Amino acid sequence: MFNLYDLKTNTKSFKNQKLEKVAYFLKEKLHLTANKITALSFVSGLFAFAYLFSNHFLFIVFIILSLVFDIFDGAVARLEHKGDEGWIIDRTSDRLVTLLILLKITVYSFSFIPAVLLIIFMVVTAFIFYQKIFNNRHFNIVYGDPFFHILLILTLTNIAVYYLLAQLLFNIWYLATKSKAH
């Protein structure tokens, strides 16, 4: 059975050898590094964000391209034996695109559910991201590992920045629509 998690985490466990061949083709024939493919994934995600409400077909095309590039950046990194290097760029670009799309849905829908999902997404991804940075440490939440407290502070700081960004975008949108109404 095809498992997307195996596809992204272990090149040798590809169920479909064609996918491994595509990763090899991207690396050897097109001379694309994992970071270049990550950049393509990020740019595709930005185009998806731009077309989210204006052109559904292009949104779907670009979000699928972003996901496909995201699959292959890790596969190419493993072929280059650089699986651990560049993960910060990959994770950050993935999370930024997801955040932008969720933020746009929240602003356009004025609904409580997307706002709650956005907040949950920000908290969880910021926590996981910083935990990954300190992955050499074992966190002891009960006894108060100092790195856990640093992680918590960084997570809360990220949430504050995201909240301020959301407020700024909402205010800009509100003022723009208010001036059109008059």
Buried (B, 14 or more C-beta within 10 A) or exposed (E): EEEEEBBBEBBEEBEEEEBBEBBBEBBEEEEBBBBBBBBBBBBBBBBBBBBBEEEEEBBEBBBEBBBBBBBBBBBBBBBBEBBEEBBEBBBBBBBBBBBBBBBBBBBEEEEEEBBEBBBEBBBEBBBBBBBEBBEEBEBEEEEEBEBBEBBBEBBEEBBEEBEEEBEEBBEEEEEEEEEEEE
